[in-house]
Amino acid sequence: MKVLVPVKRVIDYNVKVRVKADQTGVDLANVKMSMNPFDEIAVEEAVRLKEKGKATEIVAISIGSQQASETIRTALAMGADRGILVKTDGDVEPLAVAKILKAIVEAEQPGLVITGKQAIDDDSNQTGQMLAALLGWGQGTFAHKLELDGSTAKIEREIDGGLQTVEVKLPAVMTTDLRLNEPRYASLPNIMKAKKKPIEEKSPADYGVDVTPRLKVLKVAEPAKRGGGVKVKSVAELLDKLSEAGAI
Amino acid sequence: MTSLVLAEHDNKHLSDATAKTVTAAASVSAPVHILVAGENCAAVADQAAKIAGVEKVLVADDALYAHLVAETMETLILSLAGNYDAILAPATTSGKNILPRIAAKLDVPQISEILKVVSPDTFERPIYAGNAIQTVQAPAGKKIITVRVTAFKAAADGGSAAIEKIAAGSDPGTAKFASEALSKSERPELTSAKIVVSGGRGLGSAENFKLIEKVADRLHAAVGASRAAVDAGYVPNDYQVGQTGKVVAPDLYLAVGISGAIQHLAGMKDSKIIAAINKDEEAPIFQVADFGLVADLFQALPEMDQELAKRGR
């Protein structure tokens, strides 16, 4: 079974985001970029499937600028076999990403697509579900545990009330939550090996997809700041203050 | 025209997330209809009909909807979509699971987790874990929206909407519910509690989390946790507050042994009052806390428990 893993290049999760003064977006100049943490979990899960003999080939896909090839290299160093870079500048909305992925799925015929449940930049949480709908496939979102059983994926999901298990017919789309696995660090030999793995370059036009954003971003602003607080000296003083404020 | 709100419920009780989503829906496109999909869910439909501003409640009562699976909900909602300008759901794990499928099939962009309806086609939503707020304008056509419910007041009771039964949609047969393990708790629900007491890695063990629970029970509070505490297995996943967990905005958020990573702050910084107890006075949580106590939580929590008891809590 072939597994496709879409990965996104995003601002590193440790970086404090700064909004640009002209309110057109956030400042990405000279900022550390990394693979979306949820996508790292997706790559790890795919590699584990391959190690267990359940996956035969892992294809990492990224849609973005030339630098997104670095994100694909990271996936290749973790154990993916080859990459596809769909080169485009500017923001691509989840629906356009899903349309490109659909075309790639139709060409590659994977048994499973694994991707992060959301990207930590736009926090949309849409792409996996949209892809599944466009393909008419089942989905297991916010995955906590995956068991493959012949033609079915048993996916345990993190939901608001606890955990839920769904049985999804393959082929299917799965989106990862935090506790599905702990992604490995790529070893130096694997990083070197990854440099020789192939990355195919494509464009959205190759898949007949128009990536012009549909939503118009009017403004990106700083959230309201919280005023500075006070330090208290004791538990009793803390409770007094909370009582005075009407909080307890 | 009209907007459709997907009800959040457990077949007995309507979650207040629904009434909050109705508030958002009414400013996008009024009147509002509510879709209750469930099994033996008549009580839920009755509760939905009482929300002010709701004109009609559509009820699809069928074994197919005993647990809402995105694939079957897709066919049901798409069969109704033609009648509506906007389709909204609370940004719960259920709403997030279902709605993007609808947007994709209708070929419109989804607007996720709106915080504010600026005008019927313009919305504010958080990006980068809430470190930036984006104002977006949707194109003409249907609006598919998930709503961050902590940002909206619940629509009041006092309505008397008509209840209309509708037929179940078809089952594409691609996915089915198998089982669930829900956390059982007598405490208030995390996202709607007035007070939340949360613990972090500083607690050190599942056993020590009882210190948090004792104080929470004195305050009739919900219990939350940081990602670190959940990853370490101190508490189940549904306790997690943060960018990718639950977003809460209670009257009081008491963070204990939580350093305050930006991903955690994203889930609680809209709380009315934030209090923090941490032994590290440099912990970032103190930058957002209204009241900070630098102390060892293993002394502070038992002391707080006794002090609250003394004060008759």
Interface residues (C-beta under 8 A of the other chain):
Chain A: I11 Y13 K16 V17 V19 V26 F38 E93 P94 L95 A98 K117 Q118 I120 D121 D122 D123 S124 N125 Q126 T127 G128 Q129 M130 L131 A132 A133 L134 G136 W137 G138 Q139 G140 T141 F142 H144 K154 R157 E158 I159 D160 G161 G162 L163 Q164 T165 V166 E167 V168 K169 A172 D177 L178 R179 R214 L215 K216 V217 L218 K219 V220 A221 E222 P223 R226 G227 G228 G229 V230 K231 V232 K233 S234 V235 A236 E237 L238 L239 K241 L242 A245 A247 I248
Chain B: H67 V69 A70 E71 E74 T92 T93 S94 K96 N97 I98 L99 P100 R101 I102 A103 A104 K105 D107 V108 P109 Q110 I111 S112 E113 T122 P126 I127 Y128 A129 G130 N131 A132 I133 Q134 T135 V136 Q137 A138 P139 P172 G173 T174 A175 K176 F177 A178 S179 E180 A181 L182 S183 T191 I195 L219 R227 V230 D231 P236 N237 D238 Q243 T244 K246 D251 L252 I262 Q263 K269 K272 I273 I274 A275 I277 E281 F286 Q287 V288 A289 D290 F291 G292 L293 V294 A295 A300 E303 M304 E307 L308 R311 R313
